Amino acid sequence: MTLLLQLVYSGSDIFSLLERGFEYSQVAKLIEEAVEKGYLTERDEKLLLTNSGIERMRKNEKGVKRKDGGWISPYELYKKQKMSLSEIYLPSSNDKLFKARQDR
């Protein structure tokens, strides 16, 4: 969601999302969800960020430390929830991360 908001904010197109492996249907669903949540609005056949969309984007940017000050977020597909030090992560065969590593 954050990457979509950043792309709309910068005036870019959706090809960045497609290059990251998203399907057109997934991009459409992200846009629909962002409009429903009030982050985006459509005007003159263009997507625009609302005030709450800008706030959401900036809130997420504060939590991500970037060395170069860029606006590209980490690939959300590979993010996992924090675990305690005593837990061990074993991906299931259905896990997207597991499948991506098998394809290499």
Buried (B, 14 or more C-beta within 10 A) or exposed (E): BBBBBBBBBEEEEBEBBEEEEBEEEEBEEBBEEBBEEEBBEEEEEEBEBBEEBBEBBEEBBEEEEEEEEEBEBEEEEEEEEEEEEEEEEEBEEEEEBEEBEEEE
